[in-house]
Amino acid sequence: MWHPASPSRHNFHEGRFKNQVDSALEVVKNILDTTRNPRYAADEDHTYSDKYGLADFLANTGIAAALNVLEGLGLDSAKLQELQNIVAVNKRTVTLRFEAEETCEFVQEKVVDVESKRQYVTEATESTKKSGVTGKETKTSTTHKVVTKVTEYHWRVGLEYVIYAYSGNDPQANAVVLQRRSSCTNVITTGDKESPLPAKARSSPIDAPFTWLLQNVSADGTCGFHVDRSKVTCRTPRRNEDVSNALAFFHGMKDWSEKVRECFVGDVEGKIILGMRKGNQPPSVEPEARVHLHSVTDEGVFVPVLPLFENIESTRMDAAHGGGTETDPRSPALVSLSGWQKSPLLSVADVNLFLKEQRRSLDEKVNKIMEFFPSKDGDDMVSVAEAIIVLLSLHMKNIVNSFADGMDYIENMLKTQIITAIGKEVLSSDFAEFVRFHDQKLLKNEFAPKPFSYAIRRPNHYPDGVLSIENRNGDTNEPIMSITRKLDGEMPPMYFSINAATTVEFTGDRYLHAWVLHQFAGRQEDSFQLVARARQFSSFLLLVGKISGPDSFEPQNAIILQNKDEVLMPLLLNQLPSPKDFKDAISSLSPEQQRFATAFRDMQLESSVFAACLIQLKPQLEALLNLPSDALTKEIKLTQDLMSLFIDYQIPSDLLSFDGDKDISAGEKVT
């Protein structure tokens, strides 16, 4: 047998969820008295703590509902207590397993006569004469049929399956069997005497972790799930470690149920019973009317996992003083939450009524199944037992979906309330604006973040261009906000190499920037770009690279911009592991590997500072050509011609530099 993998991720669809809850509310109205009016949690006034109470409520109700399903699979109170002792006393894990084995053996070879569907009729006419007179004519007809002898091969296909729970890693140790059944059916083939199935085939076991459920049910049957809000990992009623563990268990049960159902519906009925006969009905097999497993649904079975609130103080007080319906002794009881009398949560008595309705609707569905399917005491491969397993598998799936939807509903309710409060959905750009707004109020002006946008200019001169880092995803391409420090005072020169033999020394204003990027998990990351724009009749050299040392700059790329040139350079942001992540990652490495990883990280940290260096070309041309400062400021055509000679023709500077009288005026030097 082959079992397709089932997806474990759950997608919340608000429309589908509300349709399910609306249908359940119609049943709830019949369960409770006419003075009661439970509603969606979002429609009732409540506190933030009530949301955590609702998460506990849904989890405990889901546990109780799941135990009702498991009881139908054979998990009675004695077996439940035995498994709980394994977890609590022996400190062992428990796994729920389904195993199935198919067998196929030859029974007999049989030759049968198969009549053709066509008939051939021969008619004959006889007449008699008496005294020369023709008498009465007599007609006779003879019918002929073609009979073909067909050889049939009869096989007995057997199925044995078992549902059990075991502890630890040994399925045979302390196995608690919930249900076991053996059955068989006859399969008839024609043609070659070839077995339609392997002589013996054992399917891969279908497992589901079961420890979490046993840990959250006490010895007296009380469901005790509770979200620990003191944990650092607790973020919201939905986003915390306890609920994540609960969802992992329920999704595991959902996968288990889907695979078990597929085993019976797809493999046993679809391939063995129906598949062997489809399109090739053996002559000796008479058609029979039967109900198929794929027609079994859990429609009408009540799912008690509902995210409902109700603000009725009198009902709470009556329940607190012993009023309400008593707990069904067969059903697990929900844990009493502290202060629930003042909470809009439904009472324990109400939920036990829901569980009682779940059991009643399940029993009603089982009774209908027993009317149409053969008894499990016979040898039929598809009987009441298999139909009930299919029913319970479908119901378990719906319980899991209702629980996951309920948890997502709480998170969605939080999101909706926040959006309603502030009027929009907060994106990472909005959060960055929020932080920037408060930084300006809390920090001094010299420490507050400023736009990363700088004019490229000399003192007392018109700007040659602009350098900025901008957000590419925004409509306005606003620059990022960075915390900036200008390095004042006399600073030592820095150096960069343009080839193996040439090193350039440079000085000037230096700025150190720190930038905090805000991103939301699950959202598309923003992209950023370095933008440089040159004005008309202006030029400068842009170098980008990284700081490789305290006085060294390592350029990676360079470009000359002039006369309204614009360059857009996308920035690739690679995050380095945090110190804690790095320490955890190398903790189990060898000493040699740790030293290598540490040295490599040191290299990354030392050379990870992005840097941009801007060099204005007019002052450099003036110095190169032995011209006084500002000599080329108003010489537009000359400057353009010089740039063309140096860039396009690479003329040596010695051929163009001024070597005349130093005392003449600047105008005479450039003419």
N, C-alpha and C positions, 0 to 999 in steps of 0.2 A: 504494500500500500504506500501511496505517496501523499504527503500532506503539505499543501502549499503554505508558505510562510504568511502570517497575518500581520498587517501593519499595526504597530502599537501606538502610533501617534494619534491623538484625538483632536479633531477639528470642531470648534464650537460654532454652531449655526443658530443664531438667535431665533430665526423664524421657526425652524424645526423644533427647537427647544420649547418655545411658547405654545406651539400646537400640542405637544405632548403634555405639558403642564395643564393646559386648558382642559384637555380630555380627562386628566386625572382629577382636576378640581370638580368636575361633574360627579365623579364617584365619591369624592370626599364629602360633598354636600349630602349624599345619602348615608354616609357613615356617621357623621356627626349630627347633633340635633340642630333644629332649625334656627336656634339663636346664635349659632357659630358662623363666623365669616372669615376663615383664613384666606390670605391673599399673597400675591408675590411679595417677596421680602422688600423689594424696592418701593412698593406702594405703601409701606407702613413706616412710621417714625421709629427710628432705632439709633443706637450708638455704634461707634466703631467696634467696641468689644462684642456687640451682638453679632457682628459679622464673623468673628472668631467662634462664637457660640454656634452660629449656623454651620460653619465648617465642621465643628465637632458633631453637630446634630446629623449632618448628611453622612459623615463617615460611620457613625454608630448605627444609623438606620441602614446604611448599605451593608454593614457587617451582619446585622440581624437578618436582612433580606437574603443575603448570600447563604447564611446558615440554613434558612428555610429551604433553599434550593438544594444544598448539600445533603440535607436530611432526606430529600426525595431520592438522592443518589445512594443512600445507605448510611450516612453519617449520623448515627443516633447519639444520645447523650453519653452512653458508656464509651463508645469509640472516641467521641470528642474529648472526654476526660482523660482517656489513655494517651491521646496525642498531646494534650496539654501538659501532662506529666513529663513526656519526653522532652518538651521544650523547656519547661520550668525547672525540672529536677535534674535531668540528664544534660541539659544545656546543648541539645542537638537540634539541628535544623530538620524540618519536615517537608517532604515534597509529595504532591499529589500526582499520581501517574495513571495513565490509561495504556494498556497493552492489548494487542489483538493478534491472533494467529489464524491463518487460513490453511486448510488442508484440502487436497483433492485426490480421490482414489477411484479407480475404475471399478464399475459394478458388473456390467454385463454388456454383451453385444446382442442386438435384437434386429431381426429382419421383419419389416412390416410392409403391407400392401398399401400402395397409394393410388387411389383412383384418380383418373384424369378428370378435369372439369368439363371436357367436351364429350358429347355422346353422338353416336352414329346410328341412325334409324333406317332400316330397310323395309319397304312395303311390298306386299305381293297380293294380287287380285285373282280369285278363282270364281268361275261361273259354271253352272250345270245346265244341261239340255235334256228335255223330256218331250218325246214325240216331235222332235225337230224344232221345238220351241226353246229359246234361251231362257234359262231360269234365273234365280236370284244370284247376284254376285257377292262374294265374300272377300273382304280385305283383311290381311294379316300384316302385322308390323313386328319387326325384330330390332331390339335396341342392343347396341354394342358399346362397351366401355373399355378404355385402355387402363390396365392395372400395372403399375411399376413397383417393383420390389426395391425398397430402400433399406440400407443398413444403418441402424442407429447405434450410437455408443452412449451408454448411460454412465454418468459420473456422480459421485456423492461429494459435494463440496461442504466442508465443515467450517464453522467459525467459533472460536473461543476467545472471549475477551474478559478482562478483569480491570476493575477500578480499585486502586488501593493507595494508601499513604505509607511512606517509609521514612525512616530517620537516617541522617548522615548521608554517606555516599554508598551504602550497601542496600540495594533494593530488597534483599532477602532478609535483612535484619529488622526485627520488630515491625514487620509489615502488617498493617491493619487493613483488611480487605473490606471494602464498602459494597461491592457488587461483583458477581461473577456469573457468567452464563455461557452454555455451550449449545449450539444449534447446528442444523444442517439443512441442505436442500439438494434436490436432484437436478442435474443439468444434463441435457441430451444434445449431442452433436451428431452431425452427419459428415460424410466425406471421408477424410483421413482419420485414422485412429490416433489422434494427437491430443494430449491432455490440454484442455482449455486454460488451465491454471497450473502453477507449479505445485508439486506434490506437497510442499510445506513452505509457507512464507510467513515470516514474522515482521510486522510493521515496526517502524522506529517508534520507541516509546514517546508518548506525549506527556510532558512534565509541566507542572506549574508550582512555583514556590508557595508554600502553605504556612510558613513560620509566622509571618506578620499577623495573619488572622488569629492564630492561637495565642499570640502575645497580647492581643487586644481584647480577649474574652477571658473573664475571670472564671474561677472554679464554680461559682454559683450562676454562671450564665450571663453575667452583666457585661455589656460592651463598654469598654473603658478607653476609647480613643480620645486623645486630648492634644491640641497644638500647644507646644511649649514656646510661649512668646519670649522667654528669657534667652533663647539661643541667638547667637550672633547671626545665624543664617536665616532667621525668621524675618521676612520682609513684609508680607501681607498675609491675610488668611489663606490665600491660594499659593503664594510663593514662599514656601518654607519646607524644611526637610521632612517634617512629619507628614504633610499632605503629599509630598513627592513620593514617599514610601508607600502611602496608601494607594496612590494612583498606579504605582509600579505593580502592586499586588493585584489590583482590580484589572488592570490591563493584561496581566499574566493570566488571570482567570478567563478573561474574554478570549484571548488567543487559544487557550486550552479548550474552551467550549466550542469555538468555531472549528477547530481541527477535529474534535470528537464528533461533532455533527457531520462534518464532511466525510469522516470515516464511514458512517452509516448511510448517509444519503448518497454520497458520491461513489464510494467504493463498494459497499455491500449491496445496496439496492441498485445503484446506477450501473455498475460494471458486472456484478455477478448475476443478480436476479433479472434485471431488465436488459442489460447489455448483451448477455449470451443469447437472448431470444429475439432481439431487435433485428427485423428484416430476414430472419432465418428460423422461422417457427418449425420445429420438428413435427413430422406427421402425427405422431402418437400423442402429442401434447394438446390437450383441449384448452381453449381460451378460458380464462377465469377472471372474474371481476375482483379486484382488490384495491384497497386504499394504500396509497404510496406515502412514504416518509416525507417526501418533499412537500406534501400537502399539509403537514403538521405545522401549525403556527401557534404563537403565544398571544394571538389577538384576544383581547378580553381579560388577560391576566393583569392584575393590578400591580403596579410598581410603586412601592411606598416611599421611595427616595425623592422627596419634594422640597424645594427651597421656599418654605412658606413661613410667614409671620402672622401673628394675630394679637392685637392689642385689646384684650378683654381682661380687665383686672379681676372681675368677679369669678370668671372661669378659672383663673390661676389660683385664687384663694380657695375655691372649692376643691381643686385638685390637690392643693397643698395640705388640706385638712382631711384628705382621705377620700374625697369625692372622685367621681369618674369611674371608668370601667376597670375592673381588675385585670391584672396581667394574665395572659394565657400561659399556663404552666409549660406548654410545649415550646413557646417562643422565647428567645433570649430577651432580657430586659435591657433597656437603655440606661446608661449611667445618668444619674441626676446631676445637673450642672449647678454650681453654686450660684445662688441668687436668681434662679430661673423664674421665681415668682414675679420678679420685677422686669423680666425679659419678655420680648414678644415671641420667643420660641414656643412652639407647641409643646404641650406637656407629655410626659412619659406615657400616660394613659391614652392620649390621642394617638401616639405612634404605635402603641400596642394594638389599637383598633385597626390601624393601617396594616400592620403585620397580620392580624387576624383575617382581614379582607384579602390579603395576598394569598394566604393559605386556602381560604374558601374558594377563590377564583381558580387557584391551581388545582384543587381537588375536583372542581367542576369540569375543568378541562381534561383531567385524567379520566374521569368517569366517561366522558364522551369518547376518549381514545379507546377505552376498554370495550365500547360497543362495536367498534369497527375493526379492531386489530385482533389477531389470534392471541390466545392465552400464552403467557410466558412459560407455562408448564409444558407446552408441547415442544416439537422439534423445529418449528418454523423459524427461519433465519430472521425474518422481520415480524416481531411480535409486539405485544403491549410494552414490554421492557425497553425495546429499542425506541419505540415511539415516545415513551416518557423521557428517555435520555435526550432525544432530539428536542422535545418541548422544554426541558429544563435548561438545555444549552442555549436555546433562543432566549429564554427568560433571564438567564445569567448575563447574556450579552446586553439586554436592555437595562438591567440593573447597573451594569458598569457604565453604560452610556449615560444613564440618568445621573449617576454619581459624578462622572467627569463633567457633564454639562452643568450640574449644580455648582461645582467648584469654579468652573469658568464663568458661570453667571455671577458669582460673588466678585470675581476680579473685574468682569465687565461692568458690574454695578459701580464699583469704585471708580473705574475709568470714566463712566458716564457722569457720575457726580462731580468729578474734578473738571471735566469739560464744561458741564453746566455752570460750575462755580466761576470759571475764568473765561468762558465764552469761546474756547477753541481747544483743539488738540495740540498739546505741547510737543514740538519737535526739538531736535538737538539745537537748531539755530535759535529757537525761542528760549531754550534753557541757557544758551550762551548769552543771549541778550539780558536775561534775568540776572545772571551772575555779573555781567558788565555793569548793569544798573546799580547793583548793590555795592560793587567794588568802588564805584565813583562816590558813593555815599560814605563808605567805611574807610577808604584809604585816602591818604594825603595825595595831593595832585601829582607830586613827583613820583609816587609809587603806583598810581592808578594806571590800568592798561590803556594804551594809546593805539590808534590805527597804524598798522605797518604800511605807511605810505610816505615816502621821502622825496623831496625835490633835490635833483642833482644840480648843485650850483656852487659857485665860488662866492666868497663874501662880496657884497656890493655889486653882484652881477645878476643878470636875468637867468632863471633856471635853464639848464640844457635839456632836462627831461625829468621823468618820474620813475621811481622804483617802488614796487608794492608786491605784497602777497595777497591774492584774492581768492574768494570762494567761487569755484566754477559752477556750483549748483544753484546759486542764487540768481535772481532776476536782475539785480543791480550790480553784481560783482563787487560787493563791498569788501574792503580789506579786512584782514584778521586783526584782532586786538591782542597786542603783546605787551608784556611788562618790560620796559626798556630802561637801560642804564647807559648813560654816556660816560665813557672813560675819560675823565678830566685829568688835567695835569700833563706834565711832560712824559710822554710814553716812548719807550724804546722802539726802534724801527722793526718792521717785520719783513720777511723775505719769502719769495716764491721763485721757483725755477721754471724757465721756459725751455730749457734743454739741458743736456748733461754738462755743458760748459758755461752756461749763463744763468746767473741768479740776479733777481731784481729786488732792490730794496725799496720799500715804500713806507710812507708815514701819512698821517692825516687823522681826521675824526674817526673814532671807533665807537660802535654801539653794540651792546650785548642785549639780546632779546630772549625772553622766556614766554612761551605760548602754551596755554592750557586748552586742549581740544576736547570738547564734550561730544560723546557719542552714546546713542541708546542701543542696547542689545536688540538684535533682530531687525534693525533699521539699515537701510543702505547708507554706507559711509560717504561722507562728503569728500569731494576732491578739490584740490587747491592748486594754484599755479603761481609761479613767479612771473611778474609782468614788468617789462621795461619799455618805456616809450621815450623817444627822442623828439625834440621840437625842431621846427624848420631852421635850417642853417646852424644846427648844433650837432655835436658828435661826442661820443664817449665810448669807452671800452668797458664791457661787462664781463667779469670773470666769476664763475661759480665753482665751488668746490667745498673743501672742508678744512677745518683747523687741525693740523697734524701735530702741533706742538705749541709751546708758549709764545714762540716768535716766528712760527712758520705757517704759511698758507699753502695748501696743495690744490691748485686749480684743476678742475676736470674738463671744463668747457669754457670757451671765450667767444665773444662776438662783438663786432663794432657796429654801433647804431648811429645813424645820422639822418637828418632830413626827414622827420616824421616816421622813421622806422619804428616798428612795434614787434616785440618778441614775447611769446607766451610759452612758458616752460612748465609743463605739468610736474608736480612734486609727488614723488613716490614715498609715502610715509610707512616705514617699517618699524614696528614696535619691538623694542628689546625686552626680554623677560625681566620682571621685577626682581629685586634682590632675593625676596622670599621664594619666588618660583625658581630662580636659578639655584638657590641653596637646596631646595627640595629635589631638583632634577639631578644634581650631581652627588647626592648623599649616598647612593648605592654604587657609584662608579669606583674604579680602582684608583689608587693614589696617583698613578701616572696620568690617567684620563682626567682626574680632577684638576691636576696642574695644567694640563693642556687646555681644558675648558676655561679655567680661570684666566690663563694668559690670553686666550682668544677673546674672552669677554673684555679684558682690560684694553686690548687693542681696539675693540669695537667702541668702547666708551671714550677712549682717547681720540678717536678719529670719527666720531659720530656727530660733531658739531657742524651743522651746515653754515656755510659762509658765502657771502657775495661781496666782491671787491669792485668798486667803480673808479675808473681812471678817466678824467677829463682830458681830451686830446689837444685842445688849443694850448693850454699851458705847457704841455709836453712838447708840442711842435715849436713853441717859442723858445724853450730851453734848448731843444735839439738844434735849432737853426741860429743860435746865438742872438736871438732877438730879445728886446726888453719885454717886460711883462705888459700884457694887454696890447701888444703890437698888432696882433691879428684879430682883435675884437671886432673891428669894423671892416676888415678886409675879407669880405665874403667870397668873392671870386678867387682871390689868391688862396684862401684857405681850402676851397674846393679843389683847385688845381693841385695844391700840395698833397692833399689826401689822395687824389687820383694817382699822382706820381709814386707815392709811397705804397699804396695798396695795389694798384693795377700793374705798375711797372717795376715796383720794388727798387726805385732809384736809391743808391747809397746817399746817406745824409751829407757826406763830405762834399758832394757835388752841388748841394743846394744851400748849405749853411752860409751865413754871413761872415766874411773874413776881412771886412774893410775897417775903416776908422771907427773906433768905438765911441768917439765923442759926437758923432753926427746924430741927428734926431731920429726918432723911431719911424717917422713918415718917410724919411730918406732911405732908411735901411730896407724898407719893404717895396720901394719903387724900383 
